Amino acid sequence: MRRFDLPGRSPVIAENGAAATSHPLASATALAVLREGGNAVDAALAASATLAVVEPQMTGIGGDCFAIVAQPDGTVHGLNGSGRSARAIEEGWFADNGFDTIPHHSPHAVTVPGAVKAWETLHQRFGKLDFVRLFADAIGYAENGFAVAPRVADDWQDEVETLKRDAGARRHLLVNDAAPKAGDRMRFPALAGTLSTIAAKGAAGFYEGAVAREIAETVQEKGGFLAKDDLAAVTADWVEPIGVDYAGYRVLELPPSGQGMVALILFNLLDRLGTRRMAPDSLERYHHEVEAARLAYSVRDAMLADPDHMTVSVERLISRDYAEELAAQIDPERRNPEIRVPEIPNADTTYLTVVDGNGMAVSFINSVFAAFGSQIVTPESGVVLQNRGACFRVETGHPNAIASGKRPLHTIIPAMVMKDGLPAVSFGVMGGAYQPMGHGHVLSNLLDHGMDPQEALDHPRVFWNGEGTLGLEAGVSAGVAQGLRAMGHGVAEAASPWGGGQMIAIDRERGFFTAGSDPRKDGQAVGY
């Protein structure tokens, strides 16, 4: 129960529909679409289009998309809308040319953007409103301008010097070589034109014709391999969600190439370790979560990849037996130095969720990966190109090694929780590598510790910084910090907040939706 004498905010409680996004304008878009008679898919797509304009450092039409749609009767659909590497890549080329990794701000990091194809695929199957309607707010903000939100401005400022290196980024993303400040009006007229083309022509307006040609030419002029034929061959694929049982619920994630499997391994470990019996702010809970997460991430770093290239079955990795094997490595009193610290790539993402009055729930995530993706922007169409290819390894024989026409390991993961076969919680926590640990921490707050969605998102977090030490958010007590050090964990203050989540819980008994939005972003939960 919230203490009203302390800073914070209440959850949003509604009965006709609810939405939670990382930006108030996107939340307003979703709510408007619901009020017009659109369903949860319509609202999610419209909100994502708005976010592509108002949070350009996080997301856009040059990125990828994953979604889980739960219908009112409990039927669940998963969509992998991630793009592939260029088909012209030759085996061994990167190692032969001196690459140890794929640089983030490089044409080689640009994979085919899958988002627009995913949006069209979702709309064709589930949409009620006309596709063009879903872009109205986004086009309006791009043409007429919008006030830059505080967190967006802060992120933008961090990237100014690297954005200056690309002519397209300098033209479209900077004003007199500077980032906009919070409250400044920003316009993207070129992007408005591109969005208008997509709204009128569908995905063909992006993957064929002038926009596709410019994307390919922009990448190739910088030495990359991506071709127009790669864009034309894009697919968004329906996949069967995978799941585990936790606290009397069924937690669903998407299968690889995303890292949802890591969250499920973590839930199995938390269940095996009995963390629900530990006080939510206790040293014991944080220690066990951290050790369990290190094990789950070590599986990711060794085995997770495009499913066509994995050598171990997902079913084996998310099994209870496998969790038992992993859990044996956890010492309840000390940090185990034999467990690897996970690889922590920087990433920027938008997650949103919508539930409509009929009970359709959508868990939806869209991303350009790092801040402004590759920081390569097409000069005329204003498309920020993602850098998801930086997730590949330059390591012969590794399942996630870069290769022709391959999907890289993906960090972005939507989640859905079912109860008695029906959607109960739609949620996600953006933030690159943090996402699986965020899923474990936030959902445990809700299911194990009785927090409402807003409290579950507000609760302080820990994760690893780039040096392998634990970064503790400000709300973690000094006693817990001291205890973690005594257990052998390296500890420091978190340089910035960990992740940013959205959550909607469905209360079937009382007929309401309860929604929360993470204070670590500019976001807002809304409903009616």
VEXDREN-2710 file (C-alpha; in Angstrom, 1 decimal):
% VEXDREN-2710
k/r/px/py/pz
1/MET/0.0/0.0/0.0
2/ARG/1.4/3.4/-1.0
3/ARG/2.5/5.8/1.7
4/PHE/1.0/9.1/0.7
5/ASP/3.5/11.1/2.8
6/LEU/6.3/10.0/0.5
7/PRO/7.0/10.8/-3.1
8/GLY/5.3/8.6/-5.6
9/ARG/2.1/8.1/-7.5
10/SER/-0.9/5.8/-7.5
11/PRO/-1.6/3.2/-10.1
12/VAL/-4.3/4.0/-12.7
13/ILE/-7.5/1.9/-12.3
14/ALA/-9.9/1.7/-15.2
15/GLU/-12.5/-0.6/-16.6
16/ASN/-12.9/0.2/-20.3
17/GLY/-9.3/0.1/-21.4
18/ALA/-5.8/1.0/-20.2
19/ALA/-2.4/1.8/-21.7
20/ALA/1.1/2.3/-20.2
21/THR/3.9/3.7/-22.3
22/SER/7.2/5.5/-21.7
23/HIS/5.9/8.9/-23.0
24/PRO/2.7/10.8/-22.1
25/LEU/2.0/11.7/-25.8
26/ALA/2.1/8.0/-26.8
27/SER/-0.1/7.1/-23.9
28/ALA/-2.6/9.8/-25.0
29/THR/-2.4/8.4/-28.5
30/ALA/-3.3/4.9/-27.3
31/LEU/-6.2/6.2/-25.2
32/ALA/-7.6/8.2/-28.1
33/VAL/-7.5/5.1/-30.3
34/LEU/-9.3/3.0/-27.7
35/ARG/-12.0/5.6/-27.3
36/GLU/-12.5/5.7/-31.1
37/GLY/-13.3/2.0/-31.0
38/GLY/-9.9/0.6/-31.9
39/ASN/-8.7/-2.5/-30.1
40/ALA/-5.6/-3.1/-28.1
41/VAL/-3.5/-3.9/-31.2
42/ASP/-4.6/-0.7/-32.9
43/ALA/-3.8/1.3/-29.8
44/ALA/-0.4/-0.3/-29.4
45/LEU/0.6/0.3/-33.0
46/ALA/-0.5/3.9/-32.9
47/ALA/1.4/4.5/-29.7
48/SER/4.5/2.9/-31.1
49/ALA/4.3/5.1/-34.2
50/THR/4.1/8.2/-31.9
51/LEU/7.1/6.9/-29.9
52/ALA/9.0/6.6/-33.1
53/VAL/8.8/10.4/-33.3
54/VAL/8.9/11.6/-29.7
55/GLU/11.6/9.1/-28.4
56/PRO/13.9/8.8/-31.5
57/GLN/16.8/7.8/-29.3
58/MET/15.0/4.7/-28.3
59/THR/12.8/3.5/-31.1
60/GLY/11.7/4.0/-34.7
61/ILE/10.8/2.6/-38.0
62/GLY/14.5/1.8/-38.5
63/GLY/14.3/-0.7/-35.6
64/ASP/12.8/-4.1/-34.7
65/CYS/9.7/-5.2/-32.9
66/PHE/8.4/-8.1/-30.8
67/ALA/4.9/-8.6/-29.5
68/ILE/2.6/-10.9/-27.6
69/VAL/-1.1/-10.7/-28.2
70/ALA/-3.5/-12.4/-25.7
71/GLN/-7.1/-12.6/-26.9
72/PRO/-9.9/-12.5/-24.4
73/ASP/-10.4/-16.3/-24.6
74/GLY/-6.8/-16.9/-23.6
75/THR/-5.5/-17.7/-27.1
76/VAL/-1.9/-16.2/-27.3
77/HIS/0.1/-15.2/-30.3
78/GLY/3.7/-14.2/-30.5
79/LEU/5.4/-12.2/-33.2
80/ASN/9.1/-11.9/-34.0
81/GLY/9.5/-8.8/-36.0
82/SER/13.3/-8.7/-36.0
83/GLY/15.4/-8.2/-39.1
84/ARG/18.3/-10.2/-40.5
85/SER/21.9/-9.5/-41.5
86/ALA/22.8/-8.8/-45.1
87/ARG/22.9/-11.9/-47.3
88/ALA/26.1/-10.7/-49.0
89/ILE/28.1/-11.3/-45.8
90/GLU/30.8/-14.0/-46.4
91/GLU/31.8/-16.4/-43.7
92/GLY/35.0/-15.3/-42.0
93/TRP/35.0/-11.8/-43.6
94/PHE/34.9/-9.9/-40.3
95/ALA/37.7/-11.9/-38.6
96/ASP/39.8/-11.8/-41.8
97/ASN/39.5/-8.0/-41.8
98/GLY/40.5/-7.5/-38.2
99/PHE/37.2/-7.3/-36.4
100/ASP/36.9/-8.7/-32.9
101/THR/33.4/-7.3/-32.4
102/ILE/30.9/-5.5/-34.6
103/PRO/31.2/-1.7/-33.8
104/HIS/28.0/-0.1/-32.6
105/HIS/28.3/3.0/-34.8
106/SER/29.1/1.1/-38.0
107/PRO/27.3/0.2/-41.2
108/HIS/28.1/-3.5/-40.3
109/ALA/25.8/-3.2/-37.3
110/VAL/22.8/-2.3/-39.4
111/THR/20.4/-5.2/-39.9
112/VAL/17.2/-5.1/-41.8
113/PRO/14.7/-3.0/-39.8
114/GLY/11.8/-5.4/-39.0
115/ALA/9.4/-3.0/-37.2
116/VAL/7.3/-1.7/-40.1
117/LYS/6.7/-5.3/-41.4
118/ALA/5.7/-6.3/-37.8
119/TRP/3.3/-3.4/-37.5
120/GLU/1.6/-4.3/-40.8
121/THR/1.5/-8.0/-39.9
122/LEU/-0.2/-7.3/-36.5
123/HIS/-2.7/-4.9/-38.1
124/GLN/-3.6/-7.3/-40.9
125/ARG/-4.5/-10.0/-38.4
126/PHE/-6.0/-8.1/-35.5
127/GLY/-6.5/-4.4/-36.5
128/LYS/-10.0/-2.8/-36.6
129/LEU/-9.2/0.8/-37.6
130/ASP/-7.7/1.8/-40.9
131/PHE/-3.9/1.5/-41.0
132/VAL/-3.6/5.1/-42.0
133/ARG/-5.4/6.3/-38.8
134/LEU/-2.8/4.7/-36.6
135/PHE/-0.1/7.2/-38.0
136/ALA/-2.1/10.4/-37.6
137/ASP/-0.6/11.5/-34.2
138/ALA/2.9/10.5/-35.2
139/ILE/2.7/12.4/-38.5
140/GLY/1.3/15.4/-36.7
141/TYR/4.1/15.5/-34.1
142/ALA/6.7/15.0/-36.8
143/GLU/5.3/17.8/-39.0
144/ASN/4.2/20.4/-36.4
145/GLY/6.6/19.6/-33.6
146/PHE/6.5/18.3/-30.0
147/ALA/8.0/19.3/-26.7
148/VAL/11.0/17.2/-25.9
149/ALA/10.5/15.3/-22.6
150/PRO/13.1/15.6/-19.8
151/ARG/14.5/12.0/-19.9
152/VAL/14.6/12.1/-23.7
153/ALA/16.5/15.4/-23.6
154/ASP/19.0/13.9/-21.1
155/ASP/19.6/10.9/-23.3
156/TRP/19.9/13.1/-26.4
157/GLN/22.5/15.3/-24.8
158/ASP/24.8/12.3/-24.1
159/GLU/25.0/11.5/-27.9
160/VAL/25.8/14.9/-29.4
161/GLU/29.4/14.3/-30.3
162/THR/28.9/11.0/-31.9
163/LEU/25.8/12.2/-33.8
164/LYS/27.9/14.9/-35.4
165/ARG/29.9/12.2/-37.3
166/ASP/27.1/11.3/-39.6
167/ALA/25.7/13.8/-42.1
168/GLY/22.2/12.5/-41.8
169/ALA/22.2/12.4/-38.0
170/ARG/23.6/15.9/-37.9
171/ARG/20.9/17.1/-40.3
172/HIS/17.9/15.5/-38.7
173/LEU/18.8/15.0/-35.0
174/LEU/20.7/18.1/-34.1
175/VAL/19.9/21.8/-34.1
176/ASN/22.9/24.0/-34.8
177/ASP/25.0/20.9/-33.7
178/ALA/23.3/20.7/-30.3
179/ALA/20.7/18.5/-28.8
180/PRO/17.3/20.0/-27.9
181/LYS/16.7/20.8/-24.3
182/ALA/13.7/19.6/-22.3
183/GLY/10.7/21.7/-23.4
184/ASP/12.2/22.6/-26.8
185/ARG/10.0/22.1/-29.8
186/MET/11.5/19.5/-32.2
187/ARG/10.2/18.7/-35.7
188/PHE/11.1/15.9/-38.1
189/PRO/9.6/16.9/-41.5
190/ALA/11.5/14.2/-43.5
191/LEU/10.3/11.5/-41.1
192/ALA/6.8/12.9/-41.4
193/GLY/6.9/12.3/-45.1
194/THR/8.2/8.7/-44.7
195/LEU/5.5/7.9/-42.1
196/SER/2.9/9.3/-44.5
197/THR/4.2/7.0/-47.2
198/ILE/4.0/4.0/-44.9
199/ALA/0.5/4.9/-43.7
200/ALA/-0.7/5.1/-47.3
201/LYS/1.2/2.2/-48.9
202/GLY/1.8/-0.1/-45.9
203/ALA/5.1/-1.9/-45.5
204/ALA/5.7/-1.7/-49.2
205/GLY/6.2/2.0/-48.7
206/PHE/9.2/1.3/-46.6
207/TYR/10.7/-2.0/-48.0
208/GLU/10.3/-1.1/-51.7
209/GLY/10.8/2.0/-53.7
210/ALA/12.7/5.2/-52.7
211/VAL/13.0/4.6/-49.0
212/ALA/14.4/1.1/-49.4
213/ARG/16.8/2.3/-52.1
214/GLU/18.1/5.1/-49.8
215/ILE/18.6/2.8/-46.8
216/ALA/20.6/0.4/-48.9
217/GLU/22.7/3.1/-50.6
218/THR/23.3/4.9/-47.2
219/VAL/24.7/1.7/-45.7
220/GLN/26.7/0.6/-48.7
221/GLU/28.3/4.1/-49.1
222/LYS/29.7/3.6/-45.7
223/GLY/31.1/0.2/-46.5
224/GLY/28.2/-2.1/-45.3
225/PHE/26.6/-5.0/-47.2
226/LEU/22.9/-4.4/-46.7
227/ALA/21.1/-4.4/-50.1
228/LYS/17.7/-3.4/-51.3
229/ASP/16.9/-7.1/-51.9
230/ASP/17.6/-7.8/-48.2
231/LEU/14.9/-5.2/-47.3
232/ALA/12.4/-6.7/-49.8
233/ALA/12.9/-10.2/-48.2
234/VAL/11.9/-9.0/-44.7
235/THR/9.5/-11.2/-42.7
236/ALA/7.7/-10.9/-39.4
237/ASP/7.1/-14.4/-38.1
238/TRP/4.4/-15.8/-35.9
239/VAL/5.9/-17.8/-33.1
240/GLU/4.6/-19.9/-30.2
241/PRO/5.3/-18.2/-26.8
242/ILE/7.3/-20.3/-24.3
243/GLY/6.5/-20.4/-20.6
244/VAL/7.0/-21.6/-17.1
245/ASP/4.8/-21.8/-14.0
246/TYR/5.5/-19.4/-11.2
247/ALA/3.5/-18.5/-8.1
248/GLY/0.4/-20.1/-9.5
249/TYR/0.6/-18.3/-12.8
250/ARG/2.0/-19.1/-16.2
251/VAL/4.7/-16.7/-17.4
252/LEU/5.0/-16.4/-21.1
253/GLU/7.9/-15.0/-23.1
254/LEU/8.9/-15.3/-26.8
255/PRO/11.4/-17.9/-27.9
256/PRO/14.8/-17.0/-29.4
257/SER/16.2/-15.0/-31.1
258/GLY/15.1/-12.8/-28.2
259/GLN/16.4/-13.4/-24.7
260/GLY/13.0/-14.1/-23.1
261/MET/14.3/-17.6/-22.4
262/VAL/16.7/-16.0/-19.9
263/ALA/13.8/-14.6/-17.9
264/LEU/12.1/-18.0/-17.7
265/ILE/15.4/-19.6/-16.5
266/LEU/15.5/-16.9/-13.8
267/PHE/11.9/-17.5/-12.8
268/ASN/12.6/-21.2/-12.4
269/LEU/15.7/-20.4/-10.2
270/LEU/13.8/-17.9/-8.1
271/ASP/11.1/-20.5/-7.5
272/ARG/13.7/-23.2/-6.7
273/LEU/15.5/-20.8/-4.2
274/GLY/12.3/-19.7/-2.5
275/THR/12.9/-16.0/-2.9
276/ARG/9.1/-15.3/-2.4
277/ARG/9.7/-16.1/1.3
278/MET/12.4/-13.4/1.6
279/ALA/11.5/-9.8/2.5
280/PRO/11.3/-7.6/-0.6
281/ASP/14.0/-5.2/0.5
282/SER/16.2/-7.7/2.2
283/LEU/19.9/-8.5/1.6
284/GLU/18.9/-12.2/1.2
285/ARG/16.6/-11.4/-1.7
286/TYR/19.0/-9.2/-3.6
287/HIS/21.8/-11.7/-3.2
288/HIS/19.8/-14.6/-4.4
289/GLU/18.4/-12.6/-7.4
290/VAL/21.8/-11.5/-8.4
291/GLU/23.4/-15.0/-8.3
292/ALA/20.4/-16.5/-10.1
293/ALA/20.5/-13.9/-12.8
294/ARG/24.3/-14.4/-13.3
295/LEU/23.6/-18.1/-14.0
296/ALA/20.7/-17.3/-16.3
297/TYR/22.7/-14.8/-18.3
298/SER/25.7/-17.2/-18.5
299/VAL/23.4/-19.5/-20.4
300/ARG/22.4/-16.7/-22.7
301/ASP/25.9/-15.7/-23.5
302/ALA/27.0/-19.2/-24.3
303/MET/23.9/-20.6/-26.1
304/LEU/21.3/-18.2/-27.2
305/ALA/21.1/-17.2/-30.9
306/ASP/18.9/-17.4/-34.0
307/PRO/17.0/-20.6/-33.3
308/ASP/18.2/-22.0/-36.6
309/HIS/21.7/-22.0/-35.2
310/MET/21.2/-23.0/-31.5
311/THR/22.7/-26.4/-30.4
312/VAL/20.7/-26.9/-27.2
313/SER/16.9/-27.1/-27.1
314/VAL/14.9/-24.3/-25.5
315/GLU/12.8/-26.9/-23.8
316/ARG/15.8/-28.3/-22.0
317/LEU/17.0/-24.8/-20.9
318/ILE/13.7/-23.8/-19.4
319/SER/13.1/-27.1/-17.7
320/ARG/12.9/-27.6/-13.9
321/ASP/15.7/-30.2/-14.1
322/TYR/18.0/-27.7/-15.6
323/ALA/17.2/-25.1/-13.0
324/GLU/18.0/-27.7/-10.3
325/GLU/21.5/-28.1/-11.9
326/LEU/22.1/-24.4/-12.0
327/ALA/20.8/-23.7/-8.5
328/ALA/23.4/-26.1/-7.1
329/GLN/26.0/-23.4/-7.9
330/ILE/24.4/-20.8/-5.6
331/ASP/25.8/-20.3/-2.1
332/PRO/23.2/-18.5/0.1
333/GLU/26.0/-16.9/2.1
334/ARG/28.6/-15.9/-0.5
335/ARG/29.1/-14.7/-4.1
336/ASN/30.2/-17.6/-6.2
337/PRO/33.3/-16.3/-8.2
338/GLU/33.0/-19.1/-10.7
339/ILE/29.7/-17.7/-12.2
340/ARG/30.4/-15.4/-15.1
341/VAL/29.4/-11.7/-15.0
342/PRO/27.1/-11.2/-18.0
343/GLU/28.0/-9.2/-21.0
344/ILE/26.2/-5.8/-20.7
345/PRO/25.6/-4.1/-24.0
346/ASN/24.2/-0.5/-23.9
347/ALA/20.7/-0.4/-25.4
348/ASP/17.7/1.9/-25.7
349/THR/14.2/0.6/-26.2
350/THR/10.5/1.5/-25.8
351/TYR/8.1/-1.0/-24.1
352/LEU/4.4/-0.4/-24.0
353/THR/1.3/-2.4/-23.1
354/VAL/-2.4/-2.0/-23.8
355/VAL/-5.5/-3.8/-22.6
356/ASP/-8.9/-3.0/-24.2
357/GLY/-12.4/-3.3/-22.8
358/ASN/-12.9/-6.7/-24.4
359/GLY/-9.9/-8.1/-22.5
360/MET/-7.5/-8.3/-25.4
361/ALA/-4.0/-7.6/-24.0
362/VAL/-0.9/-6.6/-26.0
363/SER/2.7/-6.7/-24.7
364/PHE/4.8/-4.7/-27.3
365/ILE/8.4/-3.7/-27.6
366/ASN/10.2/-1.7/-30.3
367/SER/13.8/-0.7/-30.4
368/VAL/16.8/0.7/-32.4
369/PHE/19.1/-1.0/-29.8
370/ALA/21.7/1.6/-28.7
371/ALA/20.9/5.3/-28.4
372/PHE/19.9/6.4/-31.9
373/GLY/20.9/2.9/-33.1
374/SER/23.9/2.9/-35.4
375/GLN/23.7/6.8/-35.5
376/ILE/23.4/6.5/-39.2
377/VAL/20.4/8.3/-40.6
378/THR/19.2/8.3/-44.2
379/PRO/19.7/11.9/-45.5
380/GLU/16.3/12.3/-47.3
381/SER/13.9/10.0/-45.5
382/GLY/15.2/10.7/-42.0
383/VAL/15.2/7.0/-40.9
384/VAL/17.4/6.2/-37.9
385/LEU/18.9/2.9/-38.7
386/GLN/19.3/0.4/-35.8
387/ASN/22.5/-1.3/-34.8
388/ARG/21.2/-4.7/-33.8
389/GLY/24.0/-6.4/-35.7
390/ALA/26.4/-5.3/-32.9
391/CYS/24.9/-8.2/-30.9
392/PHE/26.5/-10.7/-33.2
393/ARG/29.8/-12.3/-32.2
394/VAL/32.9/-12.5/-34.4
395/GLU/33.7/-16.0/-33.2
396/THR/33.7/-19.0/-35.5
397/GLY/31.5/-21.8/-34.2
398/HIS/29.6/-19.7/-31.7
399/PRO/25.8/-20.0/-32.3
400/ASN/25.5/-16.2/-32.4
401/ALA/28.4/-15.7/-34.8
402/ILE/27.7/-13.2/-37.6
403/ALA/26.7/-14.8/-40.8
404/SER/24.6/-14.2/-44.0
405/GLY/20.9/-13.6/-43.6
406/LYS/20.8/-14.4/-39.8
407/ARG/19.0/-12.9/-36.9
408/PRO/21.2/-11.7/-34.1
409/LEU/20.6/-12.5/-30.4
410/HIS/18.0/-9.9/-29.4
411/THR/17.6/-8.2/-26.0
412/ILE/14.1/-6.9/-26.3
413/ILE/11.4/-9.1/-24.7
414/PRO/7.7/-8.6/-24.1
415/ALA/6.0/-10.7/-21.5
416/MET/2.5/-11.9/-20.7
417/VAL/1.2/-13.7/-17.6
418/MET/-1.8/-16.0/-17.6
419/LYS/-4.0/-17.2/-14.8
420/ASP/-6.4/-20.1/-15.3
421/GLY/-5.7/-19.9/-19.0
422/LEU/-6.7/-16.2/-19.4
423/PRO/-4.5/-13.0/-19.6
424/ALA/-3.7/-11.7/-16.1
425/VAL/-0.7/-9.3/-16.4
426/SER/0.8/-7.7/-19.5
427/PHE/4.2/-6.2/-18.7
428/GLY/7.8/-5.6/-19.8
429/VAL/10.9/-3.8/-18.6
430/MET/13.1/-2.2/-21.3
431/GLY/16.8/-1.7/-20.7
432/GLY/19.0/-3.9/-22.9
433/ALA/20.6/-6.7/-20.9
434/TYR/18.7/-5.7/-17.8
435/GLN/15.4/-6.9/-19.2
436/PRO/15.3/-10.5/-18.0
437/MET/16.4/-9.5/-14.5
438/GLY/13.8/-6.7/-14.6
439/HIS/11.1/-9.2/-15.5
440/GLY/12.1/-11.3/-12.6
441/HIS/12.3/-8.5/-10.1
442/VAL/9.1/-6.6/-11.1
443/LEU/6.8/-9.6/-11.4
444/SER/8.1/-11.0/-8.1
445/ASN/7.2/-7.7/-6.5
446/LEU/3.6/-8.1/-7.9
447/LEU/3.0/-11.8/-7.3
448/ASP/5.2/-12.6/-4.3
449/HIS/5.1/-9.4/-2.3
450/GLY/1.6/-8.0/-3.0
451/MET/2.7/-4.7/-4.6
452/ASP/0.4/-3.0/-7.1
453/PRO/1.8/-2.5/-10.6
454/GLN/3.0/1.0/-9.8
455/GLU/4.8/-0.1/-6.6
456/ALA/6.2/-3.1/-8.4
457/LEU/7.8/-0.8/-11.0
458/ASP/8.9/1.9/-8.4
459/HIS/10.9/-0.6/-6.3
460/PRO/14.7/-0.2/-6.3
461/ARG/16.8/-2.3/-8.5
462/VAL/20.4/-3.6/-8.8
463/PHE/22.3/-4.7/-11.9
464/TRP/25.9/-4.9/-13.2
465/ASN/27.6/-1.9/-14.6
466/GLY/30.3/-2.1/-17.3
467/GLU/33.0/-2.9/-14.8
468/GLY/31.3/-6.0/-13.5
469/THR/30.3/-4.5/-10.1
470/LEU/26.7/-4.2/-9.0
471/GLY/25.2/-0.8/-9.5
472/LEU/22.7/-0.1/-6.7
473/GLU/19.8/2.3/-7.3
474/ALA/19.4/5.0/-4.6
475/GLY/16.5/3.2/-2.9
476/VAL/18.7/0.2/-1.9
477/SER/19.5/0.6/1.8
478/ALA/23.1/1.1/3.1
479/GLY/22.7/-2.1/5.1
480/VAL/22.0/-4.1/2.0
481/ALA/24.9/-2.5/0.2
482/GLN/27.2/-3.3/3.1
483/GLY/25.9/-6.9/3.3
484/LEU/26.5/-7.4/-0.4
485/ARG/30.1/-6.3/-0.1
486/ALA/30.5/-8.7/2.8
487/MET/29.3/-11.5/0.6
488/GLY/31.9/-10.7/-2.0
489/HIS/29.9/-8.6/-4.4
490/GLY/31.6/-5.5/-5.9
491/VAL/29.1/-2.7/-5.2
492/ALA/28.8/0.9/-6.5
493/GLU/26.0/3.5/-7.0
494/ALA/24.2/3.0/-10.2
495/ALA/25.3/5.6/-12.7
496/SER/21.7/5.8/-14.1
497/PRO/18.4/4.0/-13.3
498/TRP/18.0/0.4/-14.5
499/GLY/15.5/-0.1/-17.2
500/GLY/12.0/1.3/-17.5
501/GLY/8.9/-0.8/-17.3
502/GLN/5.1/-0.7/-17.9
503/MET/2.5/-3.0/-16.4
504/ILE/-1.2/-3.7/-16.5
505/ALA/-2.8/-6.2/-14.2
506/ILE/-6.3/-7.5/-15.0
507/ASP/-8.6/-7.9/-12.0
508/ARG/-11.3/-10.2/-13.3
509/GLU/-13.1/-10.5/-9.9
510/ARG/-13.8/-6.7/-9.7
511/GLY/-13.8/-5.9/-13.5
512/PHE/-10.9/-3.4/-13.5
513/PHE/-7.5/-2.9/-15.0
514/THR/-4.7/-1.6/-12.8
515/ALA/-1.8/0.0/-14.6
516/GLY/1.6/1.5/-13.7
517/SER/4.4/3.3/-15.5
518/ASP/8.0/3.4/-14.5
519/PRO/9.2/6.6/-12.9
520/ARG/12.7/6.1/-14.5
521/LYS/11.2/7.3/-17.8
522/ASP/8.9/10.1/-18.8
523/GLY/6.0/7.7/-19.1
524/GLN/2.4/7.6/-17.9
525/ALA/-0.3/5.0/-17.4
526/VAL/-3.8/6.0/-18.6
527/GLY/-7.2/4.5/-18.7
528/TYR/-10.9/5.2/-18.9
END
